[in-house]
Amino acid sequence: SRATRSPVALSIFLLLGATAAAAADVAVVLSAARVVFGEHGAEQLVTTEAVRPGDVVEYRATYTNQGKDAVHGLTATLPIPVDTNYLGLTATPAGVEASTDGVTFAPIPLMRKGKGADGKERFEPVPAAEYRALRWQIGELAANASRSVAARVVVPASASVARRPCGGQCLPRA
């Protein structure tokens, strides 16, 4: 089926964790691109207006310190849009934390208590598709420097409507 524009959009918001004064100097640009493979298997990122079930989308947030001084304590949070599933091991840079509720974060892989076939309680990994947000501790960002974080999601087969990949929010944000 053909992908079409839809008013039903995937929501993606960036949360900037820094002091209010420092945050004023940091610009954030979010981009979304569909991941496609060429005839020789070469990977390409293609800007697109709509995504379909099965499409892989890479979200990239670039933080730029436009101030004269370094920014300290910078945290980048990238929510996983509703109706998508995070593709495990695609977050960059390393050292990412994840959350199933967007509030409580822990290093990947997330673990939870579960019961084995023998009925005994044990810790088991949370499926990456259940992650709802990713977070990186950027720390210091020097004046005029930039840092990017990225992750990939897949639009599951159960999604029945073509969607805009970033809900129209792939615009510069301060």
N, C-alpha and C positions, 0 to 999 in steps of 0.2 A: 504494500500500500504506500501511497505517496505521503510524505510528511508535509503538514501544513502548519501555518501559524495558528496558535491557539491562545485564547484569553486565560486558559489555565496554565499558569507559569510556575516553574520551579523557583522557590525562594532561596536566595543565597545572600547572606549578610556577613560582613566582616566586623569583628569586634576588636577594637584596638586597646590593648592593655598597657597603658603608660600613664604617667601623671598628666593632669589636664594641661599644664603648660607645655610639656613635651609633646603631647598628642597634637597640639596646634601646629607643630613643626613637621609632622609626619604625614605625608600624603600616601594614600593607599589606592592602587589600581587593581581591579579584579578583571580577569579575562576568563573566558570559557571557550574551549575549542574541541571539536569532535576529533577523535583519534582514528585515522584511517591508514590502511596499509597499501602501498603501491604494488605494482606487478612483481617486483623483486623482493617484496616483503619489507621494503623501507617504510618506516613509520613517518607519518606527516600529521601535523596539527592543522585542522581546517576550521576557520571561523564559519559558523553556521547560524541560521535563523531558527531552526527547529531540529529536534532530535526525535528519534523513534525508538521503540523497544529494541534492545540489543545494542544500541549505540554506546560507545565509551566516550566520556567527556572528561577532559582535564581542566580543572580549575586552578588558576595561578593567581596569587595575590602578591603584588610587589609593593614593598614598603620603602619609601624614599624620605630620608631626613633632609628637609629643605632648610633647616635652621643652621645657625652658626656654631652650635655646640652639639656634642654627642647627646643622644637620648639614652637613658638607662632604664632597665626594667621593662623593656618592650616585649609584649606577648602577642602572638598572632593566633587568632582562632578562626577556623574555617568550618562552618556548619556543613553537614552533608545534606543536600536538598532532599525534601520529602519526595517520595516516589523514585529515589535512586538508591543504589547500594554501593558503599565504598568498596573499592577493589583493594584488598589487603596488599601490603608491601609496595604500594605506589606512592606513598607520601614522601616528599623530599623537602628539606634535608632530613637526615636521620635525627633521632632523638624526639620523635613526635609522641604526643600523648593522645589518648582517645577517650571518648565519653559516649555512653548510650543515652544520656539525658541532657547533654549540653551544659551540665552544671559540675558534675564530679568527673575529674580526669585522672587517668593513671597511664603509666607507660604501656605501649603496645607489646605483646598481645594482652588484651583485657582478659581477666579470668573471673569465673563465677563458680559458686558451689552447685554441684549437681549430683545425681545418683547414678552410679554405674549399673550395669546389668545385674551385678551381684547384690544390688540394693544398698551398697556402702556409699557414704557421702565422699565426694572427691571434688577437686577443682578441675574445671574444664575450660578451654578457651571459648570466649564469646565469638560467634561468627562475625567476621568483618562487616557483613551486610547489616548488622544491628548497630554499628557505630553511627552516631548522629552528629558528631563534631570531632574535629582534630585541633590540636593546639601545639604550638611551638614556643619555647622560651627563647626569644631572640636575644634578650639581654641588651647589650650596648649596640647602638647604631650610630656610627660616626657622622659628623656633619657632611652633607652632600653625598652620602653613601646610600646604597640600595641593597635590599635583601628580598629574595622571593621564596615563597613556600608554595607547594603544589600537591595535588592529590587527584586521583582518578576515580570516577564513579561509573557505574553502568546503569542504564535505564532498563529495569527488569521487563521480561516478556509480559508480565501481567499489566503493564502500563498500556492503556488502550488509546490514549490521545497523544498526538504529537505535541511537543512542548518546546517553548523557547528555553535554551540551555541555562540562562541565568536570570530569567524573569525581568529582562530589560535593565538589569543592574550592573552590566559590564561597563561601567562608566567610572571616571576618576572620582575618588572619594577622599575627603580630608578627614 
